[in-house]
Amino acid sequence: TLTLDDPKNTDAAYYENSKPLLKKEMIELIKTSPDLEDLRKQNVTFKYSYQDLNKKPVLELVITPNDYQ
């Protein structure tokens, strides 16, 4: 859940503009996290779904093995 923004004041474009940076950060986390090592070895596709404070879906990230290997 994205909690830093007031959903009444944030439009869909805000989240779409944040997507490249957030995806880059998540790829780095997947590459370096010891906790995710087994999943990396299995070539898992990670899917992150984000919601605003009202539980409304606002962003989805899909990170494939090609992204993190």
LOVEX-445909 format. One record per residue: residue number from 1; residue in three letters; x, y, z of N, C-alpha, C, O in turn. Coordinates in nm, 4 decimals. Layout:
N
PT / num / residu / n.x / n.y / n.z / ca.x / ca.y / ca.z / c.x / c.y / c.z / o.x / o.y / o.z
PT / NUM / ala / X / Y / Z / X / Y / Z / X / Y / Z / X / Y / Z
...
***
This chain:
69
PT / num / residu / n.x / n.y / n.z / ca.x / ca.y / ca.z / c.x / c.y / c.z / o.x / o.y / o.z
PT / 1 / thr / 0.0845 / -0.1184 / 0.0000 / 0.0000 / 0.0000 / 0.0000 / 0.0881 / 0.1235 / 0.0000 / 0.1834 / 0.1342 / 0.0773
PT / 2 / leu / 0.0547 / 0.2159 / -0.0875 / 0.1271 / 0.3430 / -0.0909 / 0.0606 / 0.4365 / 0.0080 / -0.0569 / 0.4698 / -0.0070
PT / 3 / thr / 0.1347 / 0.4791 / 0.1088 / 0.0750 / 0.5556 / 0.2186 / 0.1243 / 0.6994 / 0.2266 / 0.0767 / 0.7752 / 0.3111
PT / 4 / leu / 0.2165 / 0.7385 / 0.1430 / 0.2754 / 0.8711 / 0.1564 / 0.1933 / 0.9812 / 0.0914 / 0.2176 / 1.0995 / 0.1153
PT / 5 / asp / 0.0980 / 0.9436 / 0.0108 / 0.0220 / 1.0428 / -0.0629 / -0.1252 / 1.0386 / -0.0256 / -0.1802 / 0.9330 / 0.0059
PT / 6 / asp / -0.1869 / 1.1542 / -0.0296 / -0.3304 / 1.1627 / -0.0113 / -0.3956 / 1.1237 / -0.1437 / -0.3798 / 1.1959 / -0.2421
PT / 7 / pro / -0.4683 / 1.0120 / -0.1494 / -0.5232 / 0.9660 / -0.2765 / -0.6167 / 1.0669 / -0.3423 / -0.6362 / 1.0612 / -0.4638
PT / 8 / lys / -0.6748 / 1.1583 / -0.2662 / -0.7626 / 1.2583 / -0.3260 / -0.6836 / 1.3591 / -0.4088 / -0.7387 / 1.4226 / -0.4987
PT / 9 / asn / -0.5546 / 1.3738 / -0.3789 / -0.4729 / 1.4749 / -0.4465 / -0.3726 / 1.4147 / -0.5447 / -0.2882 / 1.4870 / -0.5977
PT / 10 / thr / -0.3798 / 1.2870 / -0.5696 / -0.2828 / 1.2212 / -0.6549 / -0.3559 / 1.1521 / -0.7692 / -0.4469 / 1.0724 / -0.7462
PT / 11 / asp / -0.3163 / 1.1825 / -0.8914 / -0.3820 / 1.1205 / -1.0054 / -0.3000 / 1.0038 / -1.0592 / -0.1874 / 0.9800 / -1.0156
PT / 12 / ala / -0.3579 / 0.9321 / -1.1539 / -0.2934 / 0.8131 / -1.2098 / -0.1596 / 0.8469 / -1.2745 / -0.0679 / 0.7648 / -1.2711
PT / 13 / ala / -0.1460 / 0.9636 / -1.3324 / -0.0211 / 1.0032 / -1.3985 / 0.0941 / 1.0093 / -1.2985 / 0.2077 / 0.9774 / -1.3334
PT / 14 / tyr / 0.0669 / 1.0490 / -1.1771 / 0.1704 / 1.0540 / -1.0742 / 0.2325 / 0.9157 / -1.0546 / 0.3548 / 0.9017 / -1.0507
PT / 15 / tyr / 0.1480 / 0.8149 / -1.0424 / 0.1973 / 0.6795 / -1.0210 / 0.2692 / 0.6257 / -1.1437 / 0.3723 / 0.5595 / -1.1313
PT / 16 / glu / 0.2161 / 0.6532 / -1.2613 / 0.2822 / 0.6086 / -1.3842 / 0.4194 / 0.6742 / -1.3987 / 0.5140 / 0.6098 / -1.4441
PT / 17 / asn / 0.4311 / 0.7996 / -1.3614 / 0.5602 / 0.8685 / -1.3689 / 0.6594 / 0.8127 / -1.2673 / 0.7804 / 0.8191 / -1.2893
PT / 18 / ser / 0.6105 / 0.7589 / -1.1584 / 0.6961 / 0.7004 / -1.0544 / 0.7392 / 0.5579 / -1.0890 / 0.8330 / 0.5051 / -1.0293
PT / 19 / lys / 0.6719 / 0.4968 / -1.1837 / 0.6925 / 0.3548 / -1.2142 / 0.8365 / 0.3194 / -1.2531 / 0.8888 / 0.2214 / -1.2001
PT / 20 / pro / 0.9037 / 0.3933 / -1.3425 / 1.0405 / 0.3536 / -1.3798 / 1.1376 / 0.3521 / -1.2614 / 1.2181 / 0.2598 / -1.2483
PT / 21 / leu / 1.1303 / 0.4526 / -1.1766 / 1.2205 / 0.4573 / -1.0613 / 1.1879 / 0.3456 / -0.9622 / 1.2780 / 0.2793 / -0.9108
PT / 22 / leu / 1.0620 / 0.3255 / -0.9365 / 1.0220 / 0.2198 / -0.8439 / 1.0634 / 0.0833 / -0.8981 / 1.1108 / -0.0014 / -0.8225
PT / 23 / lys / 1.0460 / 0.0616 / -1.0273 / 1.0853 / -0.0669 / -1.0865 / 1.2361 / -0.0869 / -1.0752 / 1.2819 / -0.1964 / -1.0428
PT / 24 / lys / 1.3124 / 0.0172 / -1.1014 / 1.4579 / 0.0083 / -1.0892 / 1.4982 / -0.0299 / -0.9469 / 1.5857 / -0.1143 / -0.9273
PT / 25 / glu / 1.4348 / 0.0318 / -0.8486 / 1.4654 / 0.0018 / -0.7087 / 1.4270 / -0.1418 / -0.6723 / 1.4994 / -0.2089 / -0.5988
PT / 26 / met / 1.3149 / -0.1877 / -0.7229 / 1.2722 / -0.3242 / -0.6924 / 1.3637 / -0.4265 / -0.7597 / 1.3923 / -0.5312 / -0.7017
PT / 27 / ile / 1.4092 / -0.3976 / -0.8798 / 1.5036 / -0.4887 / -0.9466 / 1.6318 / -0.4993 / -0.8659 / 1.6853 / -0.6088 / -0.8480
PT / 28 / glu / 1.6812 / -0.3871 / -0.8173 / 1.8033 / -0.3890 / -0.7358 / 1.7814 / -0.4702 / -0.6081 / 1.8695 / -0.5455 / -0.5667
PT / 29 / leu / 1.6672 / -0.4558 / -0.5472 / 1.6345 / -0.5327 / -0.4275 / 1.6321 / -0.6821 / -0.4590 / 1.6871 / -0.7624 / -0.3837
PT / 30 / ile / 1.5696 / -0.7189 / -0.5680 / 1.5621 / -0.8601 / -0.6068 / 1.7017 / -0.9154 / -0.6346 / 1.7324 / -1.0281 / -0.5958
PT / 31 / lys / 1.7855 / -0.8377 / -0.7009 / 1.9209 / -0.8825 / -0.7343 / 2.0074 / -0.9050 / -0.6110 / 2.0927 / -0.9937 / -0.6109
PT / 32 / thr / 1.9867 / -0.8267 / -0.5072 / 2.0797 / -0.8269 / -0.3939 / 2.0276 / -0.8913 / -0.2659 / 2.1060 / -0.9173 / -0.1747
PT / 33 / ser / 1.9004 / -0.9171 / -0.2570 / 1.8444 / -0.9691 / -0.1326 / 1.8776 / -1.1178 / -0.1140 / 1.8417 / -1.2006 / -0.1978
PT / 34 / pro / 1.9455 / -1.1509 / -0.0051 / 1.9720 / -1.2926 / 0.0240 / 1.8420 / -1.3717 / 0.0417 / 1.8372 / -1.4906 / 0.0101
PT / 35 / asp / 1.7386 / -1.3078 / 0.0913 / 1.6100 / -1.3749 / 0.1128 / 1.5440 / -1.4186 / -0.0178 / 1.4606 / -1.5092 / -0.0179
PT / 36 / leu / 1.5804 / -1.3554 / -0.1276 / 1.5192 / -1.3875 / -0.2564 / 1.6063 / -1.4772 / -0.3438 / 1.5722 / -1.5037 / -0.4590
PT / 37 / glu / 1.7169 / -1.5233 / -0.2901 / 1.8118 / -1.6024 / -0.3683 / 1.7466 / -1.7263 / -0.4302 / 1.7658 / -1.7537 / -0.5486
PT / 38 / asp / 1.6701 / -1.8008 / -0.3509 / 1.6064 / -1.9216 / -0.4041 / 1.5088 / -1.8882 / -0.5170 / 1.5004 / -1.9612 / -0.6158
PT / 39 / leu / 1.4364 / -1.7797 / -0.5026 / 1.3428 / -1.7394 / -0.6077 / 1.4166 / -1.6971 / -0.7342 / 1.3720 / -1.7267 / -0.8451
PT / 40 / arg / 1.5285 / -1.6284 / -0.7182 / 1.6090 / -1.5914 / -0.8359 / 1.6562 / -1.7161 / -0.9095 / 1.6514 / -1.7217 / -1.0323
PT / 41 / lys / 1.7013 / -1.8150 / -0.8350 / 1.7493 / -1.9394 / -0.8958 / 1.6386 / -2.0123 / -0.9720 / 1.6658 / -2.0856 / -1.0671
PT / 42 / gln / 1.5153 / -1.9919 / -0.9302 / 1.4007 / -2.0563 / -0.9953 / 1.3443 / -1.9724 / -1.1104 / 1.2454 / -2.0100 / -1.1734
PT / 43 / asn / 1.4084 / -1.8586 / -1.1366 / 1.3644 / -1.7694 / -1.2453 / 1.2188 / -1.7254 / -1.2312 / 1.1415 / -1.7279 / -1.3270
PT / 44 / val / 1.1845 / -1.6859 / -1.1114 / 1.0491 / -1.6419 / -1.0808 / 1.0222 / -1.5048 / -1.1431 / 1.1114 / -1.4203 / -1.1503
PT / 45 / thr / 0.8998 / -1.4842 / -1.1875 / 0.8536 / -1.3520 / -1.2262 / 0.7849 / -1.2918 / -1.1047 / 0.6930 / -1.3514 / -1.0486
PT / 46 / phe / 0.8297 / -1.1740 / -1.0644 / 0.7734 / -1.1048 / -0.9491 / 0.6661 / -1.0074 / -0.9975 / 0.6839 / -0.9380 / -1.0976
PT / 47 / lys / 0.5558 / -1.0035 / -0.9255 / 0.4481 / -0.9102 / -0.9578 / 0.4135 / -0.8325 / -0.8314 / 0.3761 / -0.8905 / -0.7294
PT / 48 / tyr / 0.4264 / -0.7027 / -0.8398 / 0.3956 / -0.6145 / -0.7272 / 0.2744 / -0.5309 / -0.7640 / 0.2729 / -0.4638 / -0.8671
PT / 49 / ser / 0.1733 / -0.5355 / -0.6793 / 0.0509 / -0.4579 / -0.6999 / 0.0386 / -0.3592 / -0.5850 / 0.0367 / -0.3983 / -0.4683
PT / 50 / tyr / 0.0302 / -0.2324 / -0.6182 / 0.0231 / -0.1266 / -0.5172 / -0.1163 / -0.0669 / -0.5126 / -0.1850 / -0.0559 / -0.6142
PT / 51 / gln / -0.1566 / -0.0285 / -0.3911 / -0.2867 / 0.0325 / -0.3682 / -0.2663 / 0.1651 / -0.2956 / -0.1638 / 0.1874 / -0.2313
PT / 52 / asp / -0.3662 / 0.2526 / -0.3074 / -0.3623 / 0.3745 / -0.2274 / -0.4261 / 0.3453 / -0.0909 / -0.4621 / 0.2312 / -0.0619
PT / 53 / leu / -0.4394 / 0.4466 / -0.0096 / -0.4941 / 0.4273 / 0.1253 / -0.6376 / 0.3778 / 0.1244 / -0.6843 / 0.3202 / 0.2227
PT / 54 / asn / -0.7073 / 0.3997 / 0.0146 / -0.8462 / 0.3543 / 0.0029 / -0.8561 / 0.2163 / -0.0615 / -0.9647 / 0.1724 / -0.0993
PT / 55 / lys / -0.7424 / 0.1485 / -0.0736 / -0.7349 / 0.0141 / -0.1319 / -0.7658 / 0.0122 / -0.2815 / -0.7978 / -0.0927 / -0.3374
PT / 56 / lys / -0.7564 / 0.1273 / -0.3451 / -0.7758 / 0.1356 / -0.4897 / -0.6437 / 0.1009 / -0.5587 / -0.5405 / 0.1590 / -0.5254
PT / 57 / pro / -0.6449 / 0.0064 / -0.6549 / -0.5212 / -0.0255 / -0.7271 / -0.4692 / 0.0966 / -0.8024 / -0.5446 / 0.1642 / -0.8725
PT / 58 / val / -0.3400 / 0.1240 / -0.7873 / -0.2828 / 0.2414 / -0.8544 / -0.1618 / 0.2093 / -0.9407 / -0.1270 / 0.2876 / -1.0290
PT / 59 / leu / -0.0971 / 0.0957 / -0.9171 / 0.0253 / 0.0663 / -0.9913 / 0.0552 / -0.0827 / -0.9829 / 0.0347 / -0.1465 / -0.8796
PT / 60 / glu / 0.1041 / -0.1362 / -1.0938 / 0.1461 / -0.2749 / -1.0952 / 0.2823 / -0.2834 / -1.1621 / 0.3047 / -0.2236 / -1.2673
PT / 61 / leu / 0.3724 / -0.3576 / -1.1006 / 0.5054 / -0.3817 / -1.1571 / 0.5226 / -0.5308 / -1.1798 / 0.4877 / -0.6124 / -1.0945
PT / 62 / val / 0.5765 / -0.5652 / -1.2957 / 0.6097 / -0.7041 / -1.3250 / 0.7588 / -0.7063 / -1.3557 / 0.8073 / -0.6347 / -1.4433
PT / 63 / ile / 0.8301 / -0.7901 / -1.2817 / 0.9750 / -0.8004 / -1.2980 / 1.0070 / -0.9454 / -1.3334 / 0.9849 / -1.0372 / -1.2545
PT / 64 / thr / 1.0595 / -0.9628 / -1.4537 / 1.0878 / -1.0951 / -1.5067 / 1.2338 / -1.1331 / -1.4817 / 1.3147 / -1.0474 / -1.4462
PT / 65 / pro / 1.2676 / -1.2594 / -1.4998 / 1.4077 / -1.2994 / -1.4863 / 1.5020 / -1.2186 / -1.5768 / 1.6161 / -1.1926 / -1.5385
PT / 66 / asn / 1.4569 / -1.1794 / -1.6934 / 1.5412 / -1.0964 / -1.7810 / 1.5755 / -0.9618 / -1.7175 / 1.6803 / -0.9041 / -1.7467
PT / 67 / asp / 1.4880 / -0.9122 / -1.6315 / 1.5116 / -0.7839 / -1.5643 / 1.6198 / -0.7940 / -1.4566 / 1.6986 / -0.7011 / -1.4390
PT / 68 / tyr / 1.6236 / -0.9066 / -1.3846 / 1.7128 / -0.9140 / -1.2684 / 1.8350 / -1.0030 / -1.2882 / 1.9178 / -1.0129 / -1.1976
PT / 69 / gln / 1.8489 / -1.0672 / -1.4020 / 1.9694 / -1.1498 / -1.4239 / 2.0692 / -1.0803 / -1.5117 / 2.1756 / -1.1354 / -1.5400
***
